[in-house]
Amino acid sequence: MPKPNYSYEKRQRELEKKRKKEEKATRKTLPSSPPSAEPSSPPAPAGPPD
């Protein structure tokens, strides 16, 4: 049975942390808007053009 490669596992964890951190930073830079997970109400239509 091969021994576990701890350095590989550590590298994967570090990459995951880095990816999450970057994702969070990009979300922060976007204009603040309500999260898409809980839509409060659909945008009101502009009205029928006459």
N, CA, C and O atoms as a GROMACS GRO file, in nm:
protein
  200
    1MET      N    1   0.085  -0.119   0.000
    1MET     CA    2   0.000   0.000   0.000
    1MET      C    3   0.090   0.125   0.000
    1MET      O    4   0.178   0.138   0.085
    2PRO      N    5   0.067   0.217  -0.095
    2PRO     CA    6   0.152   0.336  -0.102
    2PRO      C    7   0.125   0.431   0.015
    2PRO      O    8   0.013   0.438   0.067
    3LYS      N    9   0.229   0.502   0.054
    3LYS     CA   10   0.210   0.597   0.163
    3LYS      C   11   0.140   0.723   0.112
    3LYS      O   12   0.156   0.759  -0.004
    4PRO      N   13   0.063   0.789   0.196
    4PRO     CA   14  -0.011   0.908   0.152
    4PRO      C   15   0.083   1.024   0.119
    4PRO      O   16   0.186   1.043   0.183
    5ASN      N   17   0.045   1.100   0.018
    5ASN     CA   18   0.125   1.213  -0.025
    5ASN      C   19   0.068   1.339   0.042
    5ASN      O   20  -0.020   1.405  -0.012
    6TYR      N   21   0.119   1.369   0.161
    6TYR     CA   22   0.065   1.480   0.239
    6TYR      C   23   0.092   1.615   0.173
    6TYR      O   24   0.010   1.706   0.183
    7SER      N   25   0.206   1.628   0.107
    7SER     CA   26   0.236   1.757   0.044
    7SER      C   27   0.138   1.785  -0.070
    7SER      O   28   0.102   1.900  -0.093
    8TYR      N   29   0.095   1.681  -0.140
    8TYR     CA   30  -0.004   1.699  -0.247
    8TYR      C   31  -0.137   1.745  -0.186
    8TYR      O   32  -0.200   1.838  -0.237
    9GLU      N   33  -0.178   1.678  -0.078
    9GLU     CA   34  -0.305   1.715  -0.012
    9GLU      C   35  -0.299   1.858   0.040
    9GLU      O   36  -0.397   1.933   0.028
   10LYS      N   37  -0.186   1.897   0.097
   10LYS     CA   38  -0.171   2.033   0.148
   10LYS      C   39  -0.181   2.133   0.034
   10LYS      O   40  -0.247   2.236   0.047
   11ARG      N   41  -0.116   2.103  -0.077
   11ARG     CA   42  -0.120   2.192  -0.193
   11ARG      C   43  -0.263   2.208  -0.243
   11ARG      O   44  -0.304   2.318  -0.279
   12GLN      N   45  -0.339   2.100  -0.246
   12GLN     CA   46  -0.478   2.106  -0.290
   12GLN      C   47  -0.561   2.194  -0.198
   12GLN      O   48  -0.644   2.272  -0.244
   13ARG      N   49  -0.539   2.180  -0.067
   13ARG     CA   50  -0.612   2.264   0.030
   13ARG      C   51  -0.576   2.411   0.010
   13ARG      O   52  -0.664   2.498   0.014
   14GLU      N   53  -0.448   2.440  -0.012
   14GLU     CA   54  -0.405   2.578  -0.033
   14GLU      C   55  -0.467   2.636  -0.160
   14GLU      O   56  -0.510   2.752  -0.161
   15LEU      N   57  -0.472   2.557  -0.265
   15LEU     CA   58  -0.533   2.604  -0.390
   15LEU      C   59  -0.681   2.632  -0.370
   15LEU      O   60  -0.734   2.729  -0.423
   16GLU      N   61  -0.748   2.546  -0.294
   16GLU     CA   62  -0.891   2.564  -0.266
   16GLU      C   63  -0.913   2.694  -0.188
   16GLU      O   64  -1.004   2.770  -0.220
   17LYS      N   65  -0.830   2.719  -0.087
   17LYS     CA   66  -0.841   2.842  -0.009
   17LYS      C   67  -0.820   2.964  -0.098
   17LYS      O   68  -0.894   3.062  -0.090
   18LYS      N   69  -0.717   2.956  -0.183
   18LYS     CA   70  -0.685   3.068  -0.272
   18LYS      C   71  -0.801   3.095  -0.366
   18LYS      O   72  -0.838   3.210  -0.389
   19ARG      N   73  -0.860   2.989  -0.421
   19ARG     CA   74  -0.971   3.004  -0.514
   19ARG      C   75  -1.091   3.069  -0.445
   19ARG      O   76  -1.155   3.158  -0.500
   20LYS      N   77  -1.121   3.023  -0.323
   20LYS     CA   78  -1.233   3.080  -0.249
   20LYS      C   79  -1.208   3.227  -0.216
   20LYS      O   80  -1.299   3.310  -0.223
   21LYS      N   81  -1.084   3.259  -0.180
   21LYS     CA   82  -1.049   3.397  -0.146
   21LYS      C   83  -1.066   3.488  -0.267
   21LYS      O   84  -1.120   3.598  -0.255
   22GLU      N   85  -1.020   3.442  -0.384
   22GLU     CA   86  -1.034   3.520  -0.506
   22GLU      C   87  -1.181   3.536  -0.544
   22GLU      O   88  -1.223   3.643  -0.588
   23GLU      N   89  -1.258   3.429  -0.527
   23GLU     CA   90  -1.401   3.434  -0.558
   23GLU      C   91  -1.470   3.538  -0.470
   23GLU      O   92  -1.554   3.614  -0.517
   24LYS      N   93  -1.434   3.539  -0.343
   24LYS     CA   94  -1.491   3.634  -0.249
   24LYS      C   95  -1.453   3.777  -0.288
   24LYS      O   96  -1.535   3.868  -0.282
   25ALA      N   97  -1.327   3.795  -0.327
   25ALA     CA   98  -1.280   3.928  -0.366
   25ALA      C   99  -1.354   3.978  -0.491
   25ALA      O  100  -1.389   4.095  -0.499
   26THR      N  101  -1.378   3.889  -0.586
   26THR     CA  102  -1.450   3.931  -0.708
   26THR      C  103  -1.595   3.964  -0.675
   26THR      O  104  -1.652   4.057  -0.733
   27ARG      N  105  -1.654   3.890  -0.583
   27ARG     CA  106  -1.792   3.920  -0.543
   27ARG      C  107  -1.797   4.055  -0.474
   27ARG      O  108  -1.894   4.129  -0.489
   28LYS      N  109  -1.693   4.088  -0.400
   28LYS     CA  110  -1.689   4.213  -0.327
   28LYS      C  111  -1.677   4.331  -0.423
   28LYS      O  112  -1.736   4.437  -0.399
   29THR      N  113  -1.602   4.314  -0.533
   29THR     CA  114  -1.582   4.423  -0.628
   29THR      C  115  -1.703   4.448  -0.715
   29THR      O  116  -1.721   4.559  -0.767
   30LEU      N  117  -1.788   4.347  -0.733
   30LEU     CA  118  -1.908   4.367  -0.813
   30LEU      C  119  -2.002   4.463  -0.742
   30LEU      O  120  -2.000   4.473  -0.619
   31PRO      N  121  -2.086   4.535  -0.817
   31PRO     CA  122  -2.181   4.626  -0.753
   31PRO      C  123  -2.271   4.549  -0.657
   31PRO      O  124  -2.320   4.441  -0.688
   32SER      N  125  -2.292   4.606  -0.541
   32SER     CA  126  -2.370   4.533  -0.442
   32SER      C  127  -2.515   4.519  -0.487
   32SER      O  128  -2.581   4.616  -0.524
   33SER      N  129  -2.559   4.396  -0.483
   33SER     CA  130  -2.696   4.363  -0.521
   33SER      C  131  -2.740   4.247  -0.432
   33SER      O  132  -2.655   4.176  -0.379
   34PRO      N  133  -2.869   4.227  -0.414
   34PRO     CA  134  -2.913   4.117  -0.328
   34PRO      C  135  -2.865   3.983  -0.384
   34PRO      O  136  -2.857   3.967  -0.506
   35PRO      N  137  -2.833   3.890  -0.298
   35PRO     CA  138  -2.786   3.759  -0.346
   35PRO      C  139  -2.891   3.691  -0.431
   35PRO      O  140  -3.011   3.701  -0.403
   36SER      N  141  -2.846   3.622  -0.534
   36SER     CA  142  -2.940   3.557  -0.625
   36SER      C  143  -3.010   3.438  -0.560
   36SER      O  144  -3.109   3.387  -0.614
   37ALA      N  145  -2.960   3.393  -0.447
   37ALA     CA  146  -3.018   3.277  -0.380
   37ALA      C  147  -3.158   3.308  -0.328
   37ALA      O  148  -3.245   3.222  -0.326
   38GLU      N  149  -3.179   3.433  -0.284
   38GLU     CA  150  -3.310   3.470  -0.231
   38GLU      C  151  -3.364   3.594  -0.304
   38GLU      O  152  -3.348   3.706  -0.256
   39PRO      N  153  -3.428   3.574  -0.417
   39PRO     CA  154  -3.483   3.688  -0.490
   39PRO      C  155  -3.602   3.747  -0.414
   39PRO      O  156  -3.697   3.675  -0.382
   40SER      N  157  -3.598   3.877  -0.386
   40SER     CA  158  -3.705   3.938  -0.309
   40SER      C  159  -3.832   3.951  -0.394
   40SER      O  160  -3.941   3.915  -0.350
   41SER      N  161  -3.817   4.003  -0.516
   41SER     CA  162  -3.930   4.012  -0.608
   41SER      C  163  -3.877   4.034  -0.747
   41SER      O  164  -3.771   4.093  -0.764
   42PRO      N  165  -3.949   3.988  -0.848
   42PRO     CA  166  -3.902   4.010  -0.985
   42PRO      C  167  -3.909   4.158  -1.019
   42PRO      O  168  -3.993   4.230  -0.965
   43PRO      N  169  -3.822   4.206  -1.106
   43PRO     CA  170  -3.826   4.350  -1.143
   43PRO      C  171  -3.958   4.384  -1.209
   43PRO      O  172  -4.013   4.305  -1.286
   44ALA      N  173  -4.008   4.501  -1.179
   44ALA     CA  174  -4.136   4.544  -1.233
   44ALA      C  175  -4.123   4.573  -1.382
   44ALA      O  176  -4.025   4.636  -1.423
   45PRO      N  177  -4.218   4.528  -1.462
   45PRO     CA  178  -4.210   4.554  -1.607
   45PRO      C  179  -4.229   4.703  -1.635
   45PRO      O  180  -4.295   4.773  -1.559
   46ALA      N  181  -4.170   4.749  -1.742
   46ALA     CA  182  -4.177   4.890  -1.779
   46ALA      C  183  -4.317   4.930  -1.824
   46ALA      O  184  -4.351   5.048  -1.824
   47GLY      N  185  -4.396   4.835  -1.861
   47GLY     CA  186  -4.533   4.864  -1.906
   47GLY      C  187  -4.545   4.834  -2.053
   47GLY      O  188  -4.446   4.836  -2.125
   48PRO      N  189  -4.667   4.806  -2.098
   48PRO     CA  190  -4.683   4.775  -2.241
   48PRO      C  191  -4.665   4.900  -2.326
   48PRO      O  192  -4.720   5.005  -2.294
   49PRO      N  193  -4.588   4.891  -2.432
   49PRO     CA  194  -4.571   5.008  -2.521
   49PRO      C  195  -4.699   5.031  -2.602
   49PRO      O  196  -4.754   4.938  -2.660
   50ASP      N  197  -4.745   5.154  -2.604
   50ASP     CA  198  -4.868   5.188  -2.678
   50ASP      C  199  -4.837   5.265  -2.803
   50ASP      O  200  -4.928   5.301  -2.877
   0.00000   0.00000   0.00000
